[in-house]
Amino acid sequence: MSDMDKDLVSQTHQQATLDLSIALLERPSVTPDDDGCQDILSERLTQAGFDCEFMYFGERNQSGEHAEVKNLWARRGITDPVICFAGHTDVVPTGDENNWTYPPFTPTIADGYLWARGAADMKTGIAAFTVAAERFVANHPQHNGSIAFLITADEEGPSINGTVKVIETLEARNEKITYCLVGEPSSTDTLGDIIKNGRRGSLGAELTVTGKQGHVAYPHLACNPIHAAMAALAELTNATWDNGNEYFPATSLQISNINSGTGATNVIPETLTVIFNFRFSTETTDEELKARTHAIFDKYFENNKASYDINWKLSGQPFLTPEGKLVSACQQAIKSVTDVDTTLSTSGGTSDGRFIAPTGAQVVELGVRNATIHQVDEKVEVDDLGRLAQIYEGILENLLLD
């Protein structure tokens, strides 16, 4: 393809992705409200030959209308491999809109950026997915395998009625995803420089230590839960849980909240609440982390007048997609479009990939730069939109064409 032809292709991707991005960004789809975004996608995908299915999970309202969370499963093709684009149409709240340079739900192009809530996380990624699929299908209507979309409105919230429920439904009918591209904003300094080929697990804990309230002048008549927990918490925060491996950093623990006391200076409190979180590698398991934590507290509370209880919440297991067909397809497409040699990473928080990887699918996260996600004045480089669509189309070509 000549440079002129490449420029024409790039311009076509650019305008189409920008137009669809704006249409999605205009809708204030604060989690878990989709606000019609998935209807826009469904209409376009249906025209491209996809079979679209809405799935609703959660509590119905008093009128018995659709459930709270709306999800879209769209598929074109009936054979393997199944390449799935996964993403979310819900966004986090804007905060005080007066602090934004431009209204957060009035997409604005200025200084080379597209400004809006959801611009980076991740409506432009969904737009690029869609344009890539449309163009690929138009050019290769008899392609091998299948292309699918899994779009939820419950990623930024509790994530209990979104991707996890769709995956449960697909598993129940033995509908498997082979390769999954999650459009989360993975890039750091330039488009495609980082792709996530795995994520650490996340294990949260709420510790409650119960003592006995009393007057600070009469400590022998009370039991201070703060004092009772200090030695155990010190050992907990200084423990080495593992040393990580070539793909993952060492497991880490962070305390995020400590609450106790009545507000009075002369009252020994009755309870102490501590919230902490493990981000763990594949070198350990959530059950091992729980066991070691309980062993630490049991040691210090064996002869203690205070008692403790821990409420655990596992948000996701660690997963890894090693170098192979999907990773290679992504690297080649990125190199072809941007001339960037991409780096593999498992850093950062969790994503809905944690629900898809346990089914046996290879999962990679690839999207725009993440510099402004969840911030006031969220924005993304306009020039990256068309290039991202080209990358996604290139990945489809690498995986579905002989």
C-alpha positions as CSV (number, residue, x, y, z in Angstrom):
1,M,0.0,0.0,0.0
2,S,1.4,3.4,-1.0
3,D,1.9,6.2,1.5
4,M,-1.0,8.1,-0.1
5,D,-3.3,5.1,0.3
6,K,-2.2,4.7,3.9
7,D,-3.0,8.3,4.6
8,L,-6.5,7.9,3.1
9,V,-7.2,4.8,5.2
10,S,-6.0,6.6,8.3
11,Q,-8.2,9.6,7.6
12,T,-11.2,7.3,7.2
13,H,-10.6,5.5,10.5
14,Q,-10.0,8.9,12.2
15,Q,-13.2,10.6,11.2
16,A,-15.4,7.5,11.7
17,T,-13.9,6.8,15.2
18,L,-14.1,10.5,16.2
19,D,-17.8,10.7,15.1
20,L,-18.8,7.6,17.0
21,S,-16.8,8.6,20.1
22,I,-18.6,12.0,20.2
23,A,-22.0,10.2,19.9
24,L,-21.1,8.0,22.9
25,L,-19.5,10.7,25.0
26,E,-22.6,13.0,24.7
27,R,-24.5,10.5,26.8
28,P,-24.0,10.9,30.6
29,S,-23.8,7.2,31.3
30,V,-22.6,7.4,34.9
31,T,-22.3,3.9,36.3
32,P,-24.5,1.8,36.2
33,D,-26.5,3.8,33.6
34,D,-25.8,3.0,30.0
35,D,-28.0,5.9,28.8
36,G,-28.5,4.4,25.3
37,C,-24.8,3.9,24.4
38,Q,-25.3,0.2,23.8
39,D,-28.3,0.9,21.5
40,I,-26.0,3.0,19.3
41,L,-23.5,0.1,19.2
42,S,-26.2,-2.5,18.6
43,E,-27.6,-0.7,15.6
44,R,-24.3,-0.3,14.0
45,L,-23.2,-3.9,14.7
46,T,-26.5,-5.3,13.4
47,Q,-25.9,-3.5,10.1
48,A,-22.4,-5.1,10.0
49,G,-24.0,-8.6,10.3
50,F,-23.7,-9.1,14.1
51,D,-26.4,-10.9,16.1
52,C,-27.0,-8.6,19.1
53,E,-28.3,-9.7,22.4
54,F,-29.0,-7.5,25.4
55,M,-28.6,-9.2,28.8
56,Y,-30.0,-7.5,32.0
57,F,-28.9,-8.4,35.5
58,G,-29.7,-7.0,38.9
59,E,-32.8,-5.8,40.7
60,R,-35.9,-4.7,38.7
61,N,-37.6,-1.5,39.6
62,Q,-41.1,-1.3,41.2
63,S,-42.7,-1.2,37.7
64,G,-41.0,-4.5,36.8
65,E,-39.0,-2.9,34.0
66,H,-35.6,-4.0,32.8
67,A,-32.9,-4.8,35.4
68,E,-30.6,-2.1,36.6
69,V,-27.5,-3.1,34.5
70,K,-27.6,-3.5,30.8
71,N,-25.1,-5.6,28.9
72,L,-24.5,-6.2,25.2
73,W,-23.3,-9.5,23.7
74,A,-22.9,-9.3,19.9
75,R,-21.4,-11.9,17.7
76,R,-20.7,-12.4,13.9
77,G,-19.9,-15.9,12.9
78,I,-20.4,-19.4,14.4
79,T,-17.0,-20.9,14.3
80,D,-13.7,-20.7,16.3
81,P,-11.6,-18.8,17.0
82,V,-13.8,-16.2,18.7
83,I,-12.1,-12.8,19.0
84,C,-14.0,-10.7,21.5
85,F,-13.7,-6.9,22.1
86,A,-14.6,-6.2,25.7
87,G,-15.3,-2.8,27.3
88,H,-17.7,-0.7,29.3
89,T,-20.0,2.2,28.5
90,D,-20.4,3.4,32.1
91,V,-18.2,6.2,33.4
92,V,-17.3,7.5,36.9
93,P,-19.0,10.6,38.2
94,T,-17.6,13.9,37.1
95,G,-17.4,15.7,40.5
96,D,-18.0,19.4,40.4
97,E,-18.6,20.2,36.8
98,N,-17.6,23.8,37.4
99,N,-14.0,22.5,37.8
100,W,-13.9,21.3,34.2
101,T,-12.5,23.4,31.4
102,Y,-15.3,22.1,29.1
103,P,-18.6,20.6,30.2
104,P,-17.8,16.9,30.8
105,F,-20.7,15.6,28.7
106,T,-20.2,18.1,25.9
107,P,-17.4,16.5,23.9
108,T,-15.0,19.3,22.9
109,I,-12.0,19.2,20.5
110,A,-9.3,21.7,21.6
111,D,-5.5,21.8,21.6
112,G,-5.4,18.4,19.7
113,Y,-7.4,16.6,22.4
114,L,-11.0,15.3,22.7
115,W,-12.2,16.4,26.1
116,A,-15.0,14.6,27.9
117,R,-15.8,12.2,30.8
118,G,-15.1,8.8,29.4
119,A,-12.8,10.0,26.6
120,A,-9.9,7.9,27.8
121,D,-11.8,5.4,30.0
122,M,-13.1,4.1,27.6
123,K,-15.6,5.2,25.1
124,T,-13.1,6.0,22.4
125,G,-11.7,2.5,22.8
126,I,-15.2,1.1,22.1
127,A,-15.6,3.4,19.1
128,A,-12.3,2.2,17.7
129,F,-13.4,-1.4,18.3
130,T,-16.6,-0.8,16.3
131,V,-15.0,1.0,13.4
132,A,-12.3,-1.7,13.2
133,A,-14.9,-4.4,13.1
134,E,-17.0,-2.6,10.5
135,R,-14.1,-2.0,8.2
136,F,-12.7,-5.6,8.6
137,V,-16.1,-7.1,7.8
138,A,-16.6,-4.9,4.8
139,N,-13.2,-5.9,3.4
140,H,-13.4,-9.6,4.5
141,P,-17.1,-10.6,4.6
142,Q,-16.2,-14.3,4.5
143,H,-13.5,-14.1,7.2
144,N,-12.6,-17.1,9.4
145,G,-13.8,-17.6,12.9
146,S,-16.1,-15.1,14.8
147,I,-15.9,-11.6,16.1
148,A,-17.8,-10.7,19.3
149,F,-18.4,-7.7,21.5
150,L,-19.0,-7.9,25.3
151,I,-20.0,-4.4,26.5
152,T,-21.2,-3.7,30.0
153,A,-22.5,-0.8,32.0
154,D,-21.2,-2.2,35.3
155,E,-17.4,-1.9,35.3
156,E,-16.9,1.3,37.2
157,G,-19.3,0.3,39.9
158,P,-19.5,-2.9,42.0
159,S,-19.0,-5.1,38.9
160,I,-21.5,-7.7,40.0
161,N,-24.1,-7.5,37.3
162,G,-21.9,-6.9,34.3
163,T,-19.2,-8.9,32.6
164,V,-19.1,-11.6,35.3
165,K,-22.8,-12.4,34.7
166,V,-22.4,-12.3,30.9
167,I,-19.5,-14.8,31.2
168,E,-21.6,-17.0,33.5
169,T,-24.3,-17.0,30.8
170,L,-21.9,-17.8,28.0
171,E,-20.2,-20.6,30.0
172,A,-23.6,-22.1,30.7
173,R,-24.3,-22.4,27.0
174,N,-20.7,-23.5,26.3
175,E,-20.0,-20.4,24.2
176,K,-16.3,-19.8,24.5
177,I,-14.1,-16.8,23.9
178,T,-10.7,-17.6,22.3
179,Y,-9.0,-14.3,22.3
180,C,-10.1,-11.2,24.2
181,L,-9.1,-7.6,23.6
182,V,-10.1,-5.3,26.5
183,G,-10.1,-1.7,25.4
184,E,-8.9,-0.3,28.7
185,P,-6.5,2.7,28.4
186,S,-3.2,0.8,28.7
187,S,-0.8,3.2,27.0
188,T,1.5,5.4,29.0
189,D,3.6,7.8,27.0
190,T,2.5,7.1,23.5
191,L,-0.2,4.9,21.9
192,G,0.7,1.2,22.0
193,D,3.8,1.5,24.2
194,I,2.3,-0.7,26.9
195,I,-0.2,-3.5,26.6
196,K,-1.4,-5.4,29.7
197,N,-1.0,-9.1,29.3
198,G,-2.1,-9.9,32.9
199,R,-3.2,-8.4,36.2
200,R,-2.5,-9.0,39.8
201,G,-5.2,-10.4,42.0
202,S,-7.0,-8.2,44.5
203,L,-8.0,-9.4,47.9
204,G,-9.7,-6.9,50.3
205,A,-10.2,-7.2,54.0
206,E,-12.1,-5.4,56.7
207,L,-10.7,-6.1,60.1
208,T,-12.8,-5.4,63.2
209,V,-11.1,-5.5,66.6
210,T,-13.5,-5.4,69.6
211,G,-12.4,-4.4,73.1
212,K,-14.2,-2.7,75.9
213,Q,-15.1,1.0,76.2
214,G,-13.9,2.9,79.3
215,H,-12.4,6.0,80.8
216,V,-8.8,6.7,79.8
217,A,-8.0,7.3,83.5
218,Y,-9.1,3.7,84.3
219,P,-7.5,1.5,81.6
220,H,-7.7,-1.6,83.9
221,L,-11.5,-1.4,83.6
222,A,-11.4,-1.3,79.8
223,C,-9.7,-3.0,76.8
224,N,-8.3,-0.7,74.1
225,P,-8.7,-2.3,70.7
226,I,-6.2,0.0,69.1
227,H,-3.4,-1.1,71.5
228,A,-4.5,-4.7,71.0
229,A,-4.1,-4.6,67.3
230,M,-0.9,-2.5,67.0
231,A,1.7,-5.4,67.1
232,A,-0.2,-7.5,64.7
233,L,-0.7,-4.7,62.2
234,A,3.0,-3.9,62.5
235,E,3.9,-7.5,61.6
236,L,1.3,-7.5,58.9
237,T,2.6,-4.4,57.1
238,N,6.3,-5.6,57.4
239,A,5.7,-9.1,56.1
240,T,7.2,-10.4,52.8
241,W,4.5,-12.3,51.1
242,D,6.5,-13.4,48.0
243,N,9.2,-12.1,45.7
244,G,7.1,-12.0,42.5
245,N,8.4,-13.5,39.3
246,E,9.4,-12.4,35.8
247,Y,5.8,-11.3,35.0
248,F,4.6,-9.9,38.3
249,P,6.0,-7.7,41.1
250,A,6.0,-9.0,44.6
251,T,2.7,-9.2,46.4
252,S,2.0,-6.0,48.3
253,L,-0.3,-5.0,51.2
254,Q,-1.7,-1.5,51.8
255,I,-3.8,-0.2,54.7
256,S,-6.3,2.3,53.3
257,N,-8.5,3.1,56.3
258,I,-8.3,3.0,60.1
259,N,-11.2,4.1,62.2
260,S,-11.8,4.1,65.9
261,G,-12.9,6.3,68.8
262,T,-15.9,8.4,69.8
263,G,-14.2,11.8,69.1
264,A,-13.8,12.4,72.8
265,T,-10.2,12.6,74.2
266,N,-11.0,10.8,77.4
267,V,-12.8,7.7,76.1
268,I,-11.1,4.3,75.3
269,P,-13.0,3.1,72.2
270,E,-14.8,-0.2,72.0
271,T,-14.0,-1.1,68.4
272,L,-11.3,-0.5,65.8
273,T,-11.9,-1.0,62.0
274,V,-9.0,-1.4,59.6
275,I,-9.4,-1.8,55.8
276,F,-6.5,-3.3,53.9
277,N,-5.9,-4.8,50.5
278,F,-3.5,-7.3,48.9
279,R,-2.5,-7.0,45.3
280,F,-1.0,-10.5,44.7
281,S,1.0,-12.3,42.1
282,T,0.7,-15.8,40.8
283,E,3.4,-16.8,43.4
284,T,0.7,-17.0,46.1
285,T,-3.0,-17.6,46.5
286,D,-5.8,-15.8,48.2
287,E,-6.2,-18.7,50.6
288,E,-2.5,-18.6,51.5
289,L,-2.8,-14.9,52.2
290,K,-5.8,-15.4,54.4
291,A,-4.2,-18.2,56.3
292,R,-1.0,-16.2,57.0
293,T,-2.9,-13.1,58.0
294,H,-5.0,-15.1,60.5
295,A,-1.9,-16.8,61.9
296,I,-0.4,-13.4,62.6
297,F,-3.5,-12.1,64.4
298,D,-4.1,-15.4,66.3
299,K,-0.5,-15.1,67.7
300,Y,-1.2,-11.7,69.2
301,F,-4.8,-12.3,70.2
302,E,-4.4,-15.7,71.9
303,N,-4.2,-14.2,75.3
304,N,-5.7,-10.9,74.5
305,K,-8.9,-9.6,76.1
306,A,-9.8,-8.1,72.8
307,S,-11.1,-10.2,69.9
308,Y,-10.9,-9.8,66.1
309,D,-12.8,-10.7,63.0
310,I,-11.9,-10.3,59.3
311,N,-14.4,-10.0,56.5
312,W,-12.7,-10.9,53.2
313,K,-13.6,-9.9,49.7
314,L,-11.8,-11.4,46.7
315,S,-12.3,-9.0,43.7
316,G,-10.2,-11.0,41.2
317,Q,-7.6,-13.7,40.8
318,P,-4.3,-12.9,39.0
319,F,-4.1,-13.9,35.4
320,L,-1.5,-14.0,32.7
321,T,-1.5,-14.3,28.9
322,P,2.0,-15.4,28.0
323,E,3.7,-14.4,24.8
324,G,1.9,-16.3,22.0
325,K,-0.6,-15.8,19.2
326,L,-2.6,-12.9,20.7
327,V,0.3,-11.0,22.1
328,S,2.2,-11.4,18.9
329,A,-0.8,-10.2,16.8
330,C,-1.1,-7.1,19.0
331,Q,2.6,-6.3,18.8
332,Q,2.7,-6.7,15.1
333,A,-0.4,-4.5,14.6
334,I,1.0,-1.8,16.9
335,K,4.4,-1.8,15.1
336,S,2.7,-1.6,11.7
337,V,0.6,1.5,12.6
338,T,2.8,3.4,15.1
339,D,6.3,1.9,14.6
340,V,6.4,1.4,18.4
341,D,7.9,-1.7,20.0
342,T,5.4,-2.4,22.7
343,T,6.2,-3.5,26.3
344,L,4.2,-6.1,28.2
345,S,3.0,-5.2,31.7
346,T,0.9,-6.6,34.5
347,S,0.9,-3.4,36.6
348,G,-2.1,-1.3,37.6
349,G,-5.4,-2.2,39.1
350,T,-8.0,-4.7,38.1
351,S,-10.2,-4.9,34.9
352,D,-13.0,-7.0,33.7
353,G,-10.4,-9.2,32.1
354,R,-10.3,-11.0,35.5
355,F,-13.7,-12.5,34.7
356,I,-12.8,-13.6,31.2
357,A,-9.4,-15.1,31.7
358,P,-10.5,-18.0,34.0
359,T,-12.6,-19.4,31.1
360,G,-9.3,-20.2,29.3
361,A,-9.4,-17.2,27.0
362,Q,-6.2,-15.3,26.2
363,V,-6.7,-11.7,27.4
364,V,-4.8,-8.5,26.5
365,E,-5.7,-4.9,27.4
366,L,-4.9,-2.4,24.8
367,G,-6.2,1.2,24.5
368,V,-5.4,4.9,24.5
369,R,-3.1,6.7,27.0
370,N,-4.3,6.6,30.7
371,A,-2.8,9.9,31.9
372,T,-6.2,11.6,32.7
373,I,-8.5,8.7,33.5
374,H,-11.0,9.4,36.4
375,Q,-9.6,13.0,36.5
376,V,-11.2,16.4,36.0
377,D,-10.6,17.4,32.3
378,E,-10.3,13.8,31.1
379,K,-9.1,13.8,27.5
380,V,-7.4,11.8,24.8
381,E,-5.3,12.7,21.8
382,V,-7.5,13.1,18.7
383,D,-4.8,11.7,16.4
384,D,-4.7,8.5,18.4
385,L,-8.4,7.6,17.7
386,G,-8.0,6.6,14.0
387,R,-4.6,4.9,14.8
388,L,-6.2,2.8,17.5
389,A,-9.0,1.6,15.1
390,Q,-6.3,0.7,12.6
391,I,-4.4,-1.3,15.3
392,Y,-7.6,-3.2,16.2
393,E,-8.3,-3.9,12.6
394,G,-4.8,-5.1,12.1
395,I,-5.2,-7.5,15.1
396,L,-8.3,-9.0,13.4
397,E,-6.4,-9.5,10.2
398,N,-3.5,-11.1,12.0
399,L,-5.8,-13.6,13.8
400,L,-8.6,-14.3,11.3
401,L,-6.9,-14.2,7.9
402,D,-4.9,-17.1,6.6
